[in-house]
Every structure is written in C-alpha cells, then in structure tokens.
C-alpha cells in the first residue's frame, strides 16, 4: 500500500516517483541514442523497467520481449534488449 492516499489523491505516488527521477537526471542529458533505443539514465531504473515489462508480459501483453538491460557504449545510458547474454 502506498504511503500516499486520501488528500493526495490517486496517482500521487507515481507523480512523486516521476518528479524524483526528473530531479536526479543530468540537465545536459542527450536527447537520443544513435541506436534509436530509449535511453534509461540509471541501472536501477533499467532494472525496474525490465521487471515492469515482465509483469506486463505475464498479464497478457506479449508486445515486449526484453530479457535484460545493458550499458550502451555509444550514449553511456542503459537500454533493454530481447537478446540473451552473449547473442550478437
């Protein structure tokens, strides 16, 4: 159960997390990666995103097949991928 309820209204915990993430991102972050993949600023956020995609997949959304996260050598941010470790 969220510590936000009642007067804060629905979605207060989500808004708090989004605001906290936005405040911790570097101001001069690049807007896109040459690979075209979505940039995730921290490993912890990439891990959380992967867990979320696995949960959605288990609930019936088969569109996303990511199985791990990795640090991109081109943009120095994290991406999710559907390729298993060692696959090229």
C-alpha positions as CSV (number, residue, x, y, z in Angstrom):
1,X,0.0,0.0,0.0
2,X,1.2,3.4,-0.9
3,X,2.0,6.0,1.8
4,X,0.1,8.4,-0.3
5,X,-3.7,8.3,0.0
6,X,-6.6,10.4,0.8
7,X,-5.9,14.1,0.3
8,X,-3.0,13.4,-2.1
9,X,-5.4,11.6,-4.5
10,X,-4.9,8.8,-7.0
11,X,-1.5,8.7,-8.7
12,X,0.3,10.7,-6.0
13,X,3.0,8.0,-5.5
14,X,3.5,7.8,-9.3
15,X,3.8,11.6,-9.6
16,X,6.3,11.6,-6.7
17,X,8.5,9.0,-8.4
18,X,8.4,10.8,-11.7
19,X,9.3,14.1,-10.1
20,X,12.2,12.5,-8.1
21,X,13.5,10.8,-11.3
22,X,13.4,14.1,-13.2
23,X,15.2,15.9,-10.5
24,X,18.1,13.4,-10.5
25,X,18.6,13.3,-14.3
26,X,21.6,15.3,-15.6
27,X,20.5,18.6,-17.1
28,X,22.6,18.2,-20.2
29,X,21.5,14.7,-21.0
30,X,21.5,13.7,-24.7
31,X,18.1,13.5,-26.2
32,X,18.6,10.4,-28.3
33,X,20.9,7.4,-28.8
34,X,22.3,6.6,-32.2
35,X,20.8,3.1,-31.8
36,X,17.3,4.6,-31.7
37,X,16.6,2.9,-28.4
38,X,15.0,4.6,-25.4
39,X,17.7,5.9,-23.0
40,X,17.4,4.9,-19.4
41,X,19.6,7.1,-17.2
42,X,20.4,4.6,-14.3
43,X,20.9,0.9,-13.9
44,X,18.3,0.9,-11.2
45,X,15.7,2.4,-13.5
46,X,16.6,-0.1,-16.2
47,X,16.1,-3.0,-13.8
48,X,12.8,-1.6,-12.7
49,X,11.7,-1.1,-16.3
50,X,12.6,-4.7,-17.1
51,X,10.6,-6.0,-14.1
52,X,7.7,-4.0,-15.3
53,X,7.8,-5.4,-18.8
54,X,8.0,-9.0,-17.4
55,X,4.9,-8.3,-15.3
56,X,3.0,-6.8,-18.2
57,X,4.1,-9.8,-20.4
58,X,2.8,-12.2,-17.8
59,X,-0.5,-10.3,-17.7
60,X,-1.0,-11.0,-21.5
61,X,0.8,-8.1,-23.2
62,X,3.1,-10.0,-25.5
63,X,4.4,-7.0,-27.4
64,X,7.6,-6.6,-25.4
65,X,10.1,-9.4,-25.1
66,X,13.0,-7.8,-23.2
67,X,15.1,-10.1,-21.1
68,X,18.0,-8.0,-19.8
69,X,19.5,-4.5,-19.6
70,X,22.9,-3.3,-20.7
71,X,25.1,-0.2,-20.7
72,X,25.3,1.3,-24.2
73,X,28.9,2.2,-25.2
74,X,27.6,4.9,-27.6
75,X,25.4,7.0,-25.3
76,X,26.5,5.8,-21.9
77,X,23.0,5.2,-20.7
78,X,21.1,1.9,-20.2
79,X,18.9,0.1,-22.7
80,X,16.7,-3.0,-22.6
81,X,17.1,-5.8,-25.1
82,X,15.4,-9.0,-26.1
83,X,18.8,-10.7,-27.0
84,X,20.1,-13.1,-24.4
85,X,23.6,-12.5,-22.9
86,X,26.3,-13.3,-25.5
87,X,24.0,-13.2,-28.5
88,X,25.1,-10.9,-31.3
